[in-house]
Amino acid sequence: MTATDETFTAVRSVLVRTLQLGGKATTLTRGTELLGSLAELDSMAVMQLLQALEEYFGIAVPDDEISADMFATLGVLADFIESKLAA
């Protein structure tokens, strides 16, 4: 499931706010690599980001659904959130 523009924009906003990316916000696209490429996204930040996404979207992400794959790119993360919203 591909994320809507609204969901993508919201996920990007939560990411920017949680990781305090400031000026980098305008450079983040669906293809922006996250885990392993975005220095601010370490293991602690992953958990903070997931918590922020859960709170913002009113969803729950069980531990067994969390994987490095879902943080491959910003688009993949947004698609994952869209799938949780549709469930």
C-alpha positions in Angstrom: 0.0 0.0 0.0 1.4 3.4 -1.0 1.1 6.2 1.4 -1.1 9.1 0.5 0.6 12.5 0.3 -1.1 13.5 3.5 0.3 10.5 5.4 3.7 11.0 3.9 3.8 14.6 4.8 2.7 13.8 8.4 5.3 11.0 8.8 8.0 13.4 7.5 6.9 16.1 9.9 7.0 13.6 12.9 10.4 12.4 11.8 11.8 16.0 11.5 10.3 17.0 14.9 11.4 13.9 16.7 15.0 13.9 15.3 15.2 17.7 15.4 16.3 17.8 11.7 15.4 21.4 11.2 16.6 22.6 7.8 16.9 19.0 6.4 13.1 18.8 6.2 13.0 20.2 2.7 15.5 17.6 1.4 13.5 14.6 2.7 11.7 12.7 -0.1 10.1 9.3 -0.4 13.5 7.9 -1.5 15.5 9.3 1.3 17.3 6.5 3.0 16.9 6.4 6.8 18.5 3.6 8.8 22.2 3.6 8.3 22.2 6.8 6.3 20.6 9.3 8.6 23.1 9.9 11.4 20.4 11.1 13.8 18.4 7.8 13.5 20.2 5.6 16.0 18.6 2.7 17.9 17.3 5.0 20.6 15.9 7.5 18.0 14.1 4.6 16.3 12.2 3.8 19.5 11.4 7.5 20.0 10.2 7.9 16.4 8.0 4.8 16.7 6.5 6.2 19.9 5.9 9.6 18.3 4.3 8.0 15.2 2.0 5.8 17.4 0.9 8.8 19.3 0.4 11.0 16.3 -1.5 8.5 14.2 -3.3 6.7 17.1 -1.9 3.3 16.1 0.1 0.5 17.8 3.1 -1.2 16.3 3.7 -4.5 18.0 7.4 -5.4 18.6 7.2 -8.3 16.2 6.3 -5.9 13.3 9.4 -3.7 13.9 12.2 -4.4 11.5 15.1 -2.6 9.9 13.3 -3.0 6.5 10.5 -0.6 7.6 13.2 2.2 8.0 14.8 1.6 4.6 13.5 4.9 3.2 11.1 7.6 4.3 8.6 6.3 1.7 8.8 2.7 3.0 8.1 4.0 6.5 5.2 6.1 5.3 3.8 3.1 3.4 4.0 1.1 6.6 2.1 3.7 8.6 -0.5 3.9 5.8 -1.0 0.1 6.1 -1.5 0.4 9.8 -4.1 3.2 9.3 -6.0 1.0 6.8 -6.0 -2.0 9.1 
